[in-house]
């Protein structure tokens, strides 16, 4: 059985520093924190206070791990979570992890230090030891970008069906060459939205053309550069589908800079229905998903776990809607 002295020896710090890191990580230098938490992870050490206090006392704090607060969609998820937490008498501790596993583990382990009661993870990464045979004692909910076949309760969207619906809509409008600007490599959202796009093309008897697919990362810059590559093709697409609205807005700027009109020369579609999508020129056709509801449901589910209430569902799939606006129009094959 590991103890705090073993953690201190492995991390090369004092026992007092280990204790301070677990109880008040904000008071410890980042490099020291990382070494201590890595040692905790390696040894499997769990503070003695967890077993007693976890069952008998609550802090009223919930940790939410956000890959980036710069993303508009995640900002809306956080807003929904904050409102739900406040209504239930809990406080929300926001942790912007930049998708770094070490930070996610560090912040998630605030529960072990009795500084929070549970964790909401918005990325497809388990901040606790996935290989451990024993069940995770910490209440945790995985929302938005979920781990497929993961061991935690999840809240997700059917991204395959949503992307398929948008691609089918563009095909029905007469578009046969549809460019796709994808999200980050390795993201389940990217994988599923690509799968929906490909399924719609196959069902319509249209060939899959790799030159029509660009890698992105859900940022404005990725949409701008991706659109540039697709527009430079000899046989450019008649429609662009971006896997989120921010990339679609970046693509819109590039399209206009190339002297083309949306939707007269090229149709454009996004995904998320962020607030600014309706205020673009022209307003953006997109997939609407209930961002605030992700946060609300995640908090509700997490509190149920903390308070040991039964969960009606361990895996919740939220609805989507195809929002048609002025950025899409009939394509070249519409009248054939």
N, C-alpha and C positions, 0 to 999 in steps of 0.2 A: 504494500500500500504506500503510495507516494505521500510525501509531506512537504511542508513549506520550505524546510531547509534544503531538500533536494532541488526544489524549483530555484531557490536562491543560488545554489552552487552551479546549476546548469546555466543560469542566466548571467552569472558573474556579478551578482549584486548582493546586498544585505537582505536579511529576513525582513527588516523593517521596510525596505524598498518594495519587496514583493507584496507585503501587506498593504502599503500605501497605493500601489498600482491597482490592486484588486478593489480597494475601498474608494479611492479617489483618483482615478486614472488621469483626470485633467490636471493634477498637480505633479505629474511625472513627465519628464522629457520624452518626446515621441520615440526616439531610438531605444530608450530604456524600456518604455512600454512594450514595444515590439518584441524585445528580447525576453521580457518577463512572460508575455502572453504566449510566445512561442514555446517557452519552457513549460508553462502550464499545460499547453496542448500536448507537448511531447510526453510529459510525465503522467498526464491524465489526472492531475491534482484537482481536487475540489475542496474549497474551504469548508471547514467543519460547520460553519454557521449556516451553510446552505440547507443541510438536512433538517435542521430545527426551524430556522426562520422561514424557509420557503413554504412550509406548511402552516405556520402559525401567524406570520406577519406579512403585511403588504406595504409596499412603498407608495402605491398610487401612480407609479410611473410606467409608461409603455415606451419601449424603444422602437423606432421605425428606421430601418436601414434603406437609404435611398441612393441609387447609383449616381445620380447627379441632380441637384436642385435646379440646374440651369434649364432642364427640359420642362417645357410648359405642361406636358401631360402629367408628369410626376408632381408638379406644383399643385395641380387640381386634385390628385390623389391625396396629397398631404392635407389639403384644405378639408376634404371630406373626412379624413381620419381625425383631424383636430376637432372638428365640430362634434363628431361622435364621441370622442374621448372626453371632451369637456362636458357633454350632456350626461355622461355616465359617471362623472366625478373623478376622472383620471387625467393625468398630465401626459403630454406627448413629448418625448425626447427625440428630436430630429438629428439623425446622423448621416451626413453627406459622405459616403464612402468612396466615391469615384470608382466604384467597381473593384476596389482592392480587397482581396480576401483577408489580408492581415487586419485591416481596419474593421471589416465586418465581424471577424472573430472577436476582436478586442471590444467592440461596442456591444455585441451580443452577450458577452460574458459579464456585462454590468449586472445581469440577473444573479450570477453566482456571487457577486460582491454585495448582494442585497441592495442594489441601487435602482432596480427596476423589477417589474413583475412578469414581463413577457416581451416578446419580440415580433415585429412585423417585418418580413424580408420581401423587398420588391424586386429581387433579382434571383435568377435560377442558380443559387449557390447556397448550400447548407452550411451555416456558420459553426455548426457543431459537428462532431466527428461522425461522418456518414458510415464509417466502417465499424463503429462500436456496436456490439451485440445488444447491450442494454438499452432500454428505451430512454429517450430524452426526457428529463424531468421538467425542463423549461418549457412553458407554453410558447409556441411559435406558430405563426401563420405565414404562408408563402402566397403572395398576391402579385398580379400583373404578369410578370415573367416567371412562370412557375417551373419547378423541377418535375419533369415527366416521371410518373411512378414514384414520386417522392414519398417520404414517410410522414410529412406534416400536412395539416389541412390546407386547402388551396382555394383561391378565388381567381378565376381566369376568364378569358374570352375565347370563343372558338375562332381563332385567327385564321385557320384554314378555310372555314366556311365564309368568313368575312371577306378575305382576299379573293376567294372564288367568286363571290357575289359581285364584287366590283369589276373583276375582269370580265365576267359574263355580261355585265351591263355595258361595258365598253365594246364588247364584241357585237352585242345586239344593236348598238348604235352605228355599226358599220366599220369598226376598226379591226383590222387583221394584223397589223404590225404595231404591237403594244410594247413600249419600252418599260422596263422595271428598274427602279433604283432601290436597292435592298438596304436593310439595316446592318448592324454590326455583325461581323463574322462570329459564329458560335452562339448567337442569341437564339433562343427558342422562338421568339417572335419572328425573326428573319426567316428561320427554317420553315415555320408554319405558313407564313404569308407567301413565301416562294412556292410552297406546295400547293396552295390554293390557286395561285396564278397559273401554275403549270397544269393543274387539273382542269381548269376552265378551258385552256387552249386545247388540251387533248380531247375533251368532250366535244369541242366545236370542230374537231378535225384539222386544227391549225398546227403547223410544225413549230417545235420549240427551237428558237434561234438564240444561241448564247451571246451573239453580238448585241442583242437587245437588252441584256441584263448587265447592270452596273453595280459594283459594291459601294455601299455608303455607311454612314454611322449615326443616322438620325439627326444630323445637324444641318443648318442652313447651308454651310459650305459644301457639304456632301451633295446636296441637291443641286447646287449651282454647278459644281464640277461634273457631276454625273450627267446633267442635262447637256452640258457642253460636248461631252463624248458622244452621246446618242444623237445629237443634232448634226454632228460632223460625219455621220455615216452617209455613204453614197445614197442608200435607200433608207432615209430616216423614218422613224416611226410616226404614225399619225396620231398616236396618243401616248402619254406618259403616265404611269402609275407609280407613285412614290409610297414607300412603306410607312411613312408618317407625314404629317402636315408640314412640319418644319422643313423637311427636304423638298416638299412640293412648293413651298414659298421661295426657297432658294432657286429651284428650277424655274419658277415663274420669272424671276429677275433675269436669269440667263436667257430664257426664251425671248424676252422683250429686247434684251441687248443684241440678240442676233437678228433683230428686225422682223420677228414673227409675231403673229397675233394669236391670243388664246380666247376663244376656241376655234376661230376661223381657220387658222393654219395648223394648229395642233391642240388636241384636247389634253387636259391635265387633271389628275385625280390624286387625292391624298388618303390619309388614314389617321383617325383620332378625333377629328372635329374639334380642334382647339378653338378658343374664342376668336382669334384673329382670322381663322379660315373664312368666316362669313364676311370679313371686311377687306379681303383681298380685292384686287381689280384685275380680272373679274372674281367674284366670290367662288370659293373652291368646292367642287364636288368631292365628297369624302365619306369615309366610314365613321359613323358616330359611335363611340363607346362611352359608357357611363363612368368617367374617371373618378368623380367624387364618390360614386357608389362603391368603387373598389376600396377606397379608404374607409368608408362607413362600415361596409360588411366585414372588412379585415379586423377593425376594432371590435365590432360586435362579437365576432367569432373568437377573437383572442380573449376578451373579457369572460366569455362563456367557459373557455378553457381554464382561465385563472380561478374562476369561482366554481369550477367543477360542475358546471351545468351540462346537460346532454346537448350534443350538436345534432340538429335535424339532418344536416348534410356535412360531410367532411370535404367534399369537393363541389364548389359552387361555380357554375358557368353563367356569366352575365350576358344580357342581350346586346346585339348591335343593330344598327340601322344604316341603310345607304341613303345619304343625304345628297340629293341632286341640286346642283347650283349651276351657275353660268359658265363654269370653266370647261364644260364638256359639251360637244355638239356632234351631229351626225358625221360619220367618217366616209372615206372613199368607197366603201363597199355597201353603203346604206341603200343605194338604189339598184343594186345588181340583183 
